[in-house]
Amino acid sequence: MTSEHLAADHRPAPAPRAGRREWAAFTVLLLALLMVAMDTSVLFFAVPAINADLAPSGTEQLWIYDVYGFLLAGLLLTMGSLGDRIGRRRLLLCGAAAFGAASAAAAYATSPEMLIAARAVLGVGGATLMPSTMGLIRVLFRDAKQRARAIGAWTAVLTGGIALGSVVSGVLVEHYWWGSVFLVNLPAMLLLLILAPLLIPEYRDPEGGKFDLPSVPLSLAAVLPLVWALKEIPNNGMRPSYALALAAGLVFLVLFVRRQRTAARPMVPPVLLKVRGYRGALVLGTLAAFGMMGSSFFTTQYLQSVLGLSALQAALWSLVPSVPIGAAAPVVTALVQRGVPRGRVVAAGFLLSASGMAVLGLLGTDSLALVLTAAGLLAVGIVTALSQLTDLAMGAVPVERASTASALWETGQEFGGALGLATLGSLATTFYRAHVTDAGQGGLPDSARETLGGAVAHATLLGGERGAALLRTARDAFVSGMHVAAWTCAALFVLCAAGAVLALRDRGTDGEKAAHAGPASDAAPVPVPREAGPAPVPPLPEDA
């Protein structure tokens, strides 16, 4: 037998392609993901109506808005690991039931406490749905090209859903009562509960073992204080309570990492971070979230407080940059599948985002077209980079650990976004404060000296020429600070582009070297155990 025949005999069989059933199941998963993404911003216009109806205190109002995102970020790691152990479909169904029930409870809440509790359960449900959907994508799509298209769509829906949530909120609150913003979740969750058992196969890690309970409080104690402090610092500046939260979060993060290294069955296997394809994608993806969330902080404020648009007008205009996202993801995937090196595609995405930030760094105080252009370039660039990085990250780990890997990826996105808000927001605030002081605007309240929103409110109270002068000064100061933050972010994206070319230079154009390193990489779904014992799981390819 010739060497050619021997090579052909040992060539791995092509992965099975997904059919209509799998794509139908994927559509249901995307609908659930859309609801989770929308709920991060769905209270945007509902807060005034909630205040009038339930009369929450200032602290209660903050918890109504923030508790969803805090618990979502804090529980991602727990739920991703749990899904790999008890079954991703099972966890998905539990999360859908909780999300639907909490949506109904929130819609008909009769007190601030009831609404806070319902939003908390929504956060728990969202934390089960996000890693489960990504983990099940690895089960539904074992063909690399199909999986790349699916992950591109997943990224676009997650990104676009956040922008869509505020618009849906404005339309519903304008025509119905505030509780209607939560009821939109019910049809999607009901559809998921009905169709998931029929369309989606169950999958769990056959060697998942017992769940490491001590890791749960450690992960929460690490993630929640860090996310809370990083999200509050841009709005209020550094305070002792935030510094204490950061210190406590870092201490518990060290304890959590130590637990993962010593536990027999860790929540997050440290070996995940030794997989080169996953590790590099995780770092670049976190930096992408850093720039994306930091820039959204400026564009939203620019539309409302600099251009003077209403909240609903600003939300509608913010949808414009999201339009090309749907077209960008499949085009980018097609380029990679036709042989364009993945590292170059990711680098191009970062450079496109850098150009968007450069445009943002050139804005005046009356540039609606330019701010939309900047946001559009940024959105397309980020989705280009993130869709490929997500596919690379998820393709680099065995399917048995896909939900855990997805949860770690999504936690990195949360941390990157929060850190971007804190860092770029604080940088812009520093220049804003200096500009207002240099302009001779003395005798202002702290709120006007610290933020553009506070200055706008104080200018309205002053009225006349003094109010108009303060408004001009504050807007110029905000744009000045935004310029510094935008150019800083543009430089970061250029560095990310260089990092992508270097770190991903040896990635195959399909990014599948690691994914197909062993026969279990895309194994058929493992059913809920009946009689047979678990099959062994091969080790992760550390240098794939």
C-alpha positions in Angstrom: 0.0 0.0 0.0 1.5 3.4 -1.0 2.1 6.3 1.4 -0.7 8.2 -0.3 -3.2 5.4 0.5 -2.0 5.3 4.1 -2.4 9.0 4.4 -5.9 8.8 2.9 -6.8 6.0 5.3 -5.8 8.1 8.4 -7.4 11.3 7.2 -10.2 12.3 9.6 -13.7 11.9 8.3 -15.4 15.2 7.6 -17.7 16.5 10.3 -21.4 16.0 9.7 -23.2 19.1 8.4 -26.2 20.6 10.1 -29.6 20.3 8.4 -32.9 22.1 8.7 -33.5 20.7 12.2 -30.3 22.1 13.6 -30.8 25.5 11.9 -34.4 25.7 13.3 -33.0 24.9 16.8 -30.4 27.6 16.3 -33.1 30.2 15.4 -34.9 29.4 18.7 -31.6 29.8 20.6 -31.0 33.2 18.9 -34.4 34.4 19.9 -33.7 33.6 23.6 -30.3 35.3 23.3 -32.0 38.4 21.8 -34.3 38.7 24.9 -31.3 38.4 27.3 -29.4 41.1 25.3 -32.4 43.4 25.2 -33.1 43.2 28.9 -29.8 44.9 29.6 -31.2 48.2 28.1 -35.0 47.6 28.2 -35.5 49.9 31.2 -34.0 52.8 29.4 -37.3 54.6 29.0 -39.4 52.7 31.6 -37.6 54.2 34.6 -39.7 57.5 34.8 -42.9 55.5 34.6 -41.7 53.1 37.2 -40.8 55.9 39.5 -44.2 57.5 39.1 -46.0 54.2 39.8 -43.9 52.4 42.4 -42.1 55.5 44.0 -38.8 53.7 44.7 -36.1 55.4 46.7 -32.9 56.5 45.0 -31.1 53.4 46.1 -34.0 51.1 45.0 -34.1 52.8 41.6 -30.4 52.0 41.1 -30.9 48.3 42.1 -33.9 48.0 39.8 -31.7 49.0 36.9 -28.4 47.4 37.9 -29.2 44.1 39.7 -29.9 42.3 36.4 -26.5 43.0 34.9 -24.7 42.4 38.2 -26.1 38.9 38.7 -25.8 38.1 35.0 -22.1 38.9 35.1 -21.5 37.3 38.5 -23.2 33.9 37.7 -21.9 33.3 34.2 -19.0 31.1 35.3 -21.2 29.2 37.7 -23.9 28.5 35.2 -21.4 27.6 32.4 -19.7 25.0 34.5 -23.1 23.7 35.8 -24.4 23.3 32.3 -21.4 21.2 31.3 -22.2 18.9 34.2 -26.0 18.5 34.4 -26.7 19.0 30.7 -26.8 22.2 28.6 -30.4 21.7 27.3 -31.6 21.0 30.9 -30.0 24.2 32.2 -31.3 26.1 29.1 -34.9 25.0 29.9 -34.5 25.8 33.6 -33.2 29.2 32.7 -36.0 29.9 30.1 -38.6 28.9 32.7 -37.1 31.3 35.3 -36.6 34.1 32.8 -40.3 33.8 31.7 -41.7 33.7 35.2 -39.5 36.6 36.4 -40.6 38.6 33.3 -44.2 38.1 34.3 -43.5 39.0 37.9 -41.6 42.1 36.9 -44.4 43.3 34.5 -46.9 43.1 37.3 -44.7 44.2 40.2 -46.6 46.2 42.9 -43.6 47.4 44.9 -40.0 48.3 44.3 -38.9 45.3 46.3 -40.9 42.9 44.1 -39.4 44.5 41.0 -35.9 44.2 42.3 -36.4 40.6 43.2 -37.9 39.9 39.7 -35.0 41.6 38.0 -32.6 39.6 40.1 -34.2 36.3 39.0 -34.0 37.6 35.4 -30.3 38.0 35.9 -29.9 34.5 37.1 -32.0 33.2 34.2 -29.9 35.3 31.7 -26.7 33.8 33.2 -28.0 30.3 32.4 -29.1 31.1 28.9 -26.0 32.8 27.5 -23.4 30.1 28.0 -26.0 27.4 27.3 -26.7 28.9 23.8 -23.1 29.0 22.9 -22.3 25.6 24.3 -25.2 24.1 22.3 -23.9 25.8 19.1 -20.8 23.5 19.5 -23.2 20.6 19.6 -25.5 21.6 16.8 -22.8 22.6 14.3 -19.8 20.2 14.1 -18.9 21.4 10.7 -16.4 24.3 11.0 -17.8 26.5 8.3 -21.4 26.2 9.5 -20.3 26.8 13.1 -18.4 30.0 12.0 -21.6 31.3 10.4 -23.6 30.5 13.5 -21.2 32.2 15.8 -21.1 35.2 13.6 -24.9 35.4 13.8 -24.7 34.9 17.6 -22.3 37.8 17.9 -24.4 40.1 15.8 -27.6 39.3 17.7 -25.9 39.9 21.1 -24.5 43.2 19.9 -27.6 44.4 18.1 -30.0 43.3 20.9 -28.5 45.7 23.4 -29.2 48.6 21.0 -32.6 47.3 20.1 -33.7 47.0 23.8 -33.8 50.8 24.4 -35.9 51.4 21.2 -38.3 48.7 22.1 -38.6 50.2 25.6 -39.4 53.6 24.2 -42.0 52.4 21.8 -43.8 50.2 24.3 -43.8 52.8 27.1 -45.2 55.4 24.8 -48.2 53.2 23.9 -48.6 50.9 26.9 -47.7 50.7 30.6 -44.2 50.2 31.8 -44.7 46.5 32.5 -45.1 45.7 28.8 -41.3 46.0 28.4 -41.0 42.7 30.3 -43.8 40.9 28.6 -42.0 40.8 25.2 -39.9 38.0 26.8 -42.8 35.6 27.3 -43.4 34.5 23.7 -39.7 33.8 23.2 -39.3 31.8 26.4 -42.5 29.9 25.7 -41.3 29.0 22.3 -38.0 27.9 23.7 -39.7 25.7 26.3 -41.9 24.0 23.6 -39.3 23.5 20.8 -36.1 22.9 22.6 -37.0 19.4 23.8 -38.0 18.6 20.2 -35.1 20.2 18.3 -32.1 20.4 20.6 -30.1 17.3 21.7 -29.0 17.1 25.3 -25.3 17.3 26.0 -23.1 17.2 29.1 -19.5 16.6 29.9 -19.2 12.8 30.4 -16.4 13.4 32.9 -17.8 16.5 34.5 -17.9 15.0 38.0 -19.2 16.7 41.1 -19.9 20.4 41.1 -17.3 22.4 43.1 -19.6 24.3 45.5 -16.9 26.4 47.2 -16.0 28.0 43.9 -19.5 29.5 43.6 -19.3 32.1 46.5 -15.7 32.8 45.6 -16.6 33.6 42.0 -19.5 35.8 43.1 -17.3 37.6 45.7 -14.7 38.2 43.1 -16.8 39.3 40.1 -19.6 41.3 41.8 -17.5 43.9 43.6 -15.2 44.5 40.7 -18.1 44.9 38.2 -20.0 47.2 40.5 -17.1 49.5 41.2 -16.0 49.6 37.6 -19.5 50.6 36.5 -19.9 53.3 39.2 -16.6 55.0 38.9 -17.3 56.7 35.5 -20.5 58.3 36.9 -19.3 59.3 40.4 -15.5 59.3 40.3 -13.3 57.3 42.7 -14.7 57.0 46.2 -13.5 55.0 49.2 -16.3 52.5 48.8 -15.3 51.8 45.2 -11.6 51.4 46.2 -12.7 49.0 49.0 -14.8 47.0 46.5 -12.0 46.8 44.0 -9.6 45.6 46.7 -12.0 43.0 48.0 -12.8 41.8 44.5 -9.1 41.3 43.7 -8.5 39.4 47.0 -11.4 37.0 46.3 -10.2 36.7 42.6 -6.8 35.5 43.9 -8.6 33.0 46.2 -10.8 31.9 43.3 -7.9 31.2 41.1 -6.1 29.4 43.8 -9.2 27.2 44.3 -9.3 26.4 40.6 -5.7 25.2 40.8 -6.2 22.9 43.8 -9.8 21.6 43.4 -10.2 18.0 42.1 -13.0 19.2 39.7 -12.6 23.0 39.3 -15.4 25.2 38.1 -13.0 26.7 35.5 -10.2 24.2 34.6 -7.0 26.2 34.5 -5.9 24.2 31.5 -8.3 26.2 29.4 -6.0 29.2 29.6 -3.1 27.0 28.4 -4.8 26.5 25.0 -3.1 29.1 22.9 -5.9 29.7 20.5 -8.4 30.2 23.3 -6.0 32.3 25.4 -5.1 34.7 22.7 -8.7 35.1 21.5 -9.8 35.7 25.1 -7.3 38.5 25.6 -8.1 40.2 22.3 -11.9 39.8 22.9 -11.7 41.4 26.3 -9.8 44.4 24.8 -12.4 44.7 22.1 -15.1 44.9 24.8 -13.0 47.5 26.6 -13.1 49.8 23.6 -16.7 49.0 22.5 -18.3 49.8 25.8 -16.1 52.8 26.5 -17.1 54.4 23.2 -20.8 53.7 23.7 -20.6 55.8 26.8 -19.5 58.8 24.7 -21.8 58.4 21.7 -24.9 58.1 23.9 -24.1 61.2 25.9 -23.1 63.1 22.7 -26.4 62.4 21.1 -28.5 63.5 24.1 -26.5 66.1 25.9 -24.4 67.7 23.1 -26.8 67.5 20.2 -29.8 67.9 22.5 -31.8 64.9 21.2 -34.5 63.4 23.2 -33.8 59.9 24.7 -36.1 58.2 22.2 -34.5 60.1 19.3 -31.1 59.2 20.5 -32.1 55.5 20.8 -33.5 55.5 17.3 -30.4 57.1 15.8 -28.3 54.7 17.7 -29.9 51.9 15.7 -28.4 53.3 12.4 -24.9 52.0 13.1 -26.3 48.6 13.9 -27.8 48.1 10.4 -24.5 47.1 8.7 -23.7 44.6 11.5 -26.1 42.0 10.0 -24.3 42.1 6.7 -20.8 42.3 8.1 -20.7 39.0 10.0 -21.6 36.6 7.1 -19.3 38.5 4.7 -16.4 38.3 7.1 -17.0 34.5 7.7 -17.0 34.0 3.9 -13.7 35.8 3.5 -12.1 33.5 6.1 -13.5 30.4 4.5 -12.2 31.5 1.1 -8.6 31.5 2.5 -8.0 35.0 3.9 -5.9 34.4 7.0 -8.0 34.9 10.2 -5.4 37.0 11.9 -5.6 39.6 9.0 -9.4 39.6 9.2 -9.3 40.3 12.9 -6.6 42.9 12.5 -8.8 44.6 9.8 -11.7 44.7 12.2 -9.6 46.4 14.8 -8.2 48.9 12.3 -11.8 49.7 11.2 -12.7 50.3 14.8 -9.6 52.5 15.2 -10.8 54.6 12.2 -14.2 55.0 13.9 -12.5 56.2 17.1 -10.4 58.5 15.0 -13.5 60.1 13.5 -14.9 60.4 17.1 -11.7 62.2 18.0 -12.4 64.8 15.3 -16.0 65.7 16.2 -17.2 69.1 16.9 -20.4 69.9 18.9 -22.9 69.7 16.0 -21.9 66.6 14.0 -24.7 64.1 13.9 -23.6 62.5 10.6 -20.0 62.1 11.8 -20.9 60.5 15.1 -23.1 58.0 13.3 -20.3 57.3 10.9 -17.9 56.8 13.8 -20.3 54.5 15.5 -20.9 52.6 12.3 -17.2 52.0 11.7 -16.7 51.0 15.3 -19.7 48.5 15.2 -18.7 46.8 12.0 -15.1 46.6 13.1 -15.9 45.2 16.5 -18.3 42.6 15.1 -15.7 41.6 12.5 -13.1 41.0 15.2 -15.4 39.5 17.8 -17.1 37.1 15.5 -13.8 35.6 14.4 -12.3 35.7 17.9 -15.4 33.9 19.3 -15.2 31.2 16.7 -11.5 30.7 17.3 -12.0 30.6 21.1 -14.9 28.1 20.9 -13.2 26.0 18.2 -10.0 25.7 20.2 -11.6 23.8 23.2 -13.2 20.4 23.2 -17.0 20.3 23.0 -17.1 18.9 26.5 -16.0 22.2 27.9 -17.8 24.5 25.5 -20.2 26.0 28.1 -17.5 26.7 30.6 -15.3 28.2 27.9 -18.2 30.3 26.7 -18.9 31.5 30.3 -15.3 32.5 30.8 -15.3 34.3 27.4 -18.5 36.2 28.3 -17.2 37.1 31.8 -14.1 38.5 30.0 -16.5 40.6 27.9 -18.3 41.9 31.0 -15.0 42.8 32.7 -13.6 44.4 29.6 -16.7 46.5 29.1 -16.8 47.6 32.7 -13.0 48.4 32.7 -13.5 50.3 29.5 -16.2 52.4 31.0 -14.2 53.1 34.1 -10.9 53.9 32.4 -12.1 55.9 29.4 -14.9 57.5 31.3 -12.5 58.6 34.1 -10.0 59.9 31.5 -12.7 62.0 29.8 -14.0 63.3 33.1 -10.5 64.5 34.1 -10.2 66.6 31.0 -13.8 67.7 31.2 -13.3 69.0 34.8 -10.0 70.8 33.8 -11.7 72.4 30.8 -14.7 73.7 32.8 -12.3 75.1 35.5 -10.0 76.7 32.9 -13.0 78.4 31.3 -13.7 80.3 34.5 -17.0 78.6 35.4 -16.7 79.1 39.1 -19.5 78.7 41.7 -20.9 75.5 40.0 -22.3 72.6 42.0 -20.2 69.4 42.0 -22.6 67.7 39.6 -22.0 70.4 36.9 -18.3 70.3 37.4 -18.1 66.5 37.2 -20.5 65.5 34.3 -22.1 67.0 31.2 -25.5 65.8 32.4 -25.1 67.7 35.6 -24.1 70.8 33.7 -27.0 70.6 31.4 -29.4 70.3 34.3 -27.8 73.3 36.1 -27.8 75.4 32.9 -31.6 74.7 32.5 -32.1 76.1 36.1 -29.9 79.2 35.4 -31.6 80.0 32.1 -30.7 83.2 30.1 -27.2 84.0 29.0 -25.5 82.4 32.0 -27.2 79.1 31.3 -26.4 79.3 27.6 -22.7 80.1 28.4 -22.5 77.2 30.8 -24.0 74.9 28.2 -21.5 75.9 25.6 -18.6 75.5 27.9 -19.8 72.2 29.2 -20.3 70.8 25.7 -16.9 72.0 24.6 -15.4 70.4 27.7 -17.1 67.1 27.1 -16.0 67.0 23.4 -12.5 67.8 24.5 -12.4 64.9 27.0 -14.1 62.6 24.4 -11.3 63.4 21.9 -8.6 62.3 24.4 -10.4 59.1 25.2 -11.2 58.4 21.5 -7.6 58.7 20.4 -6.5 56.6 23.4 -8.9 53.9 22.3 -7.8 54.2 18.7 -4.2 53.6 19.7 -5.4 50.5 21.7 -7.2 49.1 18.7 -4.1 49.6 16.5 -2.1 47.6 19.1 -4.8 44.9 19.1 -4.5 44.7 15.3 -0.8 44.1 15.6 -1.4 41.6 18.3 -3.9 39.8 16.2 -1.5 39.5 13.2 1.2 38.1 15.5 -0.8 35.9 17.9 -3.0 34.4 15.1 -0.4 34.2 12.4 -0.3 30.4 12.7 -4.0 29.8 12.9 -5.4 27.9 10.0 -7.9 29.7 7.8 -10.6 27.6 9.3 -9.2 27.9 12.8 -9.7 24.2 13.4 -6.3 22.9 14.3 -7.2 22.7 17.9 -10.8 21.8 17.5 -9.9 18.6 15.6 -6.8 17.7 17.6 -8.6 14.7 19.1 -11.6 12.5 18.2 -13.7 14.0 21.0 -13.4 17.6 19.8 -16.6 17.4 18.0 -18.0 14.2 19.3 -21.7 13.4 18.9 -24.0 14.6 21.7 -23.7 12.6 24.9 -27.3 11.8 26.1 -28.3 12.1 29.7 -26.8 9.0 31.3 -28.9 5.9 31.5 -26.9 2.7 31.9 -23.6 3.3 30.4 -20.8 4.9 32.3 -19.0 8.1 31.2 -16.5 7.9 28.4 -13.0 9.3 29.0 -12.3 12.9 27.9 -9.0 13.5 26.1 -6.7 16.3 27.5 -6.9 19.8 26.1 -4.3 20.5 23.4 -2.1 23.0 25.2 -0.2 24.3 22.1 -3.0 23.9 19.5 
